[in-house]
Amino acid sequence: MRMRRILGLALAAATLVGVSAVGAVGAVSAEAASSPNISREECTAAGGQIVSRPYSSDACVLPDGTRPAIT
């Protein structure tokens, strides 16, 4: 009985470690997929429009729908 309990705890710990590793990989790939910052000149040269966002910096709306922040 004691051995079964120890094995169950080890399996639960291994499962939690696996889930947190998958979550970290997902966060990294989401960060890599986000749009980089762009300057006002680059925005207009790419055919984008500069829009104001309340309580945040301005953004550039590009023709493909992405909205990078303006630096």
C-alpha positions as CSV (number, residue, x, y, z in Angstrom):
1,M,0.0,0.0,0.0
2,R,2.8,2.4,0.9
3,M,4.6,1.7,-2.4
4,R,1.5,2.4,-4.4
5,R,1.1,5.8,-2.7
6,I,4.7,6.7,-3.4
7,L,4.3,5.7,-7.0
8,G,1.1,7.7,-7.3
9,L,2.8,10.9,-5.9
10,A,5.7,10.4,-8.3
11,L,3.4,10.1,-11.2
12,A,1.4,13.2,-10.2
13,A,4.6,15.2,-9.8
14,A,5.8,14.1,-13.3
15,T,2.5,15.0,-14.8
16,L,2.6,18.5,-13.3
17,V,6.2,19.0,-14.6
18,G,5.1,17.9,-18.1
19,V,2.1,20.3,-18.1
20,S,4.2,23.3,-17.0
21,A,6.8,22.5,-19.6
22,V,4.1,22.5,-22.4
23,G,2.7,25.8,-21.0
24,A,6.1,27.4,-21.1
25,V,6.7,26.3,-24.7
26,G,3.3,27.7,-25.7
27,A,4.1,31.1,-24.0
28,V,7.5,31.3,-25.8
29,S,5.9,30.6,-29.2
30,A,3.2,33.1,-28.6
31,E,5.8,35.7,-27.8
32,A,7.7,34.9,-30.9
33,A,4.6,35.3,-33.0
34,S,3.7,38.8,-31.8
35,S,4.4,41.7,-34.0
36,P,7.6,43.8,-33.5
37,N,7.6,47.5,-32.9
38,I,7.5,49.8,-35.9
39,S,8.3,53.5,-36.5
40,R,5.8,56.0,-37.8
41,E,7.7,56.3,-41.1
42,E,7.9,52.5,-41.5
43,C,4.1,52.3,-40.9
44,T,3.2,54.8,-43.5
45,A,5.7,53.4,-46.0
46,A,4.1,50.0,-45.6
47,G,0.6,51.4,-46.3
48,G,-0.5,51.3,-42.7
49,Q,-2.6,53.8,-40.7
50,I,-1.6,55.2,-37.3
51,V,-4.3,54.8,-34.7
52,S,-4.5,56.1,-31.1
53,R,-5.2,53.6,-28.3
54,P,-6.5,54.9,-25.0
55,Y,-4.1,54.4,-22.1
56,S,-1.5,52.9,-24.4
57,S,0.9,54.0,-27.1
58,D,-0.1,54.5,-30.7
59,A,-0.3,51.6,-33.0
60,C,0.0,51.0,-36.7
61,V,-2.8,49.1,-38.5
62,L,-1.1,47.4,-41.5
63,P,-3.0,46.2,-44.6
64,D,-2.7,42.5,-43.4
65,G,-4.5,43.3,-40.2
66,T,-1.5,43.2,-37.7
67,R,-1.2,46.1,-35.2
68,P,2.4,46.6,-34.1
69,A,3.1,49.3,-31.5
70,I,4.8,52.4,-32.7
71,T,8.2,53.3,-31.2
